[in-house]
């Protein structure tokens, strides 16, 4: 984790600009996705006047991996599939 330094960002101060980086203008390299994380939140109004907020966090890898307790995990299978409902 990077510590946040209090105060304005250096590039937002008057007269300060980020330095030009020519390497950022080169042709885009090819990319191969290796991981997908999806986070979804849904809100529901209940008939009793309360609310339910449901959240799902799902991680998938695009390569075979080894789970610590569950053993082999095939590509595309969830590594995490966590669901939470708060009322």
VENBELBEL-V762807 format. One record per pair of residues at least 6 apart in sequence whose ideal C-beta (glycine too) atoms are under 8 Angstrom apart, sorted by sequence separation. I is the first residue (numbers start at 1). J is the second residue. If there is no record, write none. Layout:
i=I j=J
i=I j=J
This chain:
i=10 j=16
i=11 j=17
i=45 j=51
i=46 j=52
i=66 j=72
i=67 j=73
i=73 j=79
i=11 j=18
i=44 j=51
i=65 j=72
i=66 j=73
i=43 j=51
i=44 j=52
i=64 j=72
i=65 j=73
i=43 j=52
i=44 j=53
i=64 j=73
i=43 j=53
i=44 j=54
i=64 j=74
i=42 j=53
i=43 j=54
i=64 j=75
i=41 j=53
i=42 j=54
i=61 j=73
i=63 j=75
i=67 j=79
i=41 j=54
i=42 j=55
i=62 j=75
i=41 j=55
i=61 j=75
i=62 j=76
i=65 j=79
i=40 j=55
i=60 j=75
i=39 j=55
i=40 j=56
i=60 j=76
i=39 j=56
i=60 j=77
i=38 j=56
i=39 j=57
i=60 j=78
i=61 j=79
i=38 j=57
i=59 j=78
i=60 j=79
i=37 j=57
i=38 j=58
i=58 j=78
i=59 j=79
i=37 j=58
i=59 j=80
i=37 j=59
i=58 j=80
i=36 j=59
i=57 j=80
i=58 j=81
i=35 j=59
i=36 j=60
i=57 j=81
i=58 j=82
i=35 j=60
i=36 j=61
i=56 j=81
i=57 j=82
i=35 j=61
i=36 j=62
i=56 j=82
i=34 j=61
i=35 j=62
i=56 j=83
i=34 j=62
i=55 j=83
i=56 j=84
i=33 j=62
i=34 j=63
i=54 j=83
i=55 j=84
i=32 j=62
i=54 j=84
i=55 j=85
i=54 j=85
i=55 j=86
i=53 j=85
i=52 j=85
i=53 j=86
i=52 j=86
i=53 j=87
i=52 j=87
i=51 j=87
i=50 j=87
i=46 j=87
